[in-house]
Amino acid sequence: MKRKLISLLTIVGIVAFVCGDIQAKPSKVVVTPENAKIYIDGNYVGDGMYPLKFTKKEDFFVVKAEAPGYVTKTQKVYKYDTRKVIAIDLKEDDSVMGSVATELANKYFTVQCRENLDENTAWKILSSVLLNYFDEVKTADKSSGFMNTAWAIETFPMAEVKVRTMVQIKQVINEGLAYQIRISSEVSPMDTYGEQGFRQWPRVLKKYEPLINEMQQRLGGK
């Protein structure tokens, strides 16, 4: 009789578990760093830590964690996950660490040359500065006053992205001796090929940031 009772209780327990009456569920999500924002099924719920509460209707939650300077992470947490704490450690975004935000990205800015600078010297300075940052100048047409580099690509494994940078220069007409300079900066997922996936990025890699100031100083300085 005792064995039958134990067997019956075991069967009832299994059925109840399957039906959702008994839930093995985690108690909370904890994210590092502590200032990371947590989203549950697309809805912002808090920073750093959030207790999970499943009902019979949910089989899983989609948890997203994000923080400035870190790679955003999204994962599913299932109702019957046996862990009491779901720990999410965000990785530092190496593409952000290696770049600076600037309003000059993907926009032309004008450099007015000093009065005693002639066109030939200015052209040599432009070429020299570009070659300090890029392996080659792709186009240099002095007659039209246009110059640009080839795309230079750098990969960032932690963020799983690649960033490409190109500089374009064109002479300004009817404004004395002046040039418009543009640093084109674009980002794309690592697994894309060719032109596919690239989009404008409002940041410039730190290795190219001094180029703007150097152009201004060498062309416009006294």
PyMOL commands that set and color helices and strands:
alter all, ss='L'
color gray80, all
select helices_A, chain A and resi 2-19+94-97+119-133+209-220
alter helices_A, ss='H'
color red, helices_A
select strands_A, chain A and resi 28-32+37-40+43-47+49-51+60-66+73-78+85-89+99-101+108-112+137-141+146-149+152-156+161-172+178-189+199-200+203-205
alter strands_A, ss='S'
color yellow, strands_A
deselect
rebuild
show_as cartoon
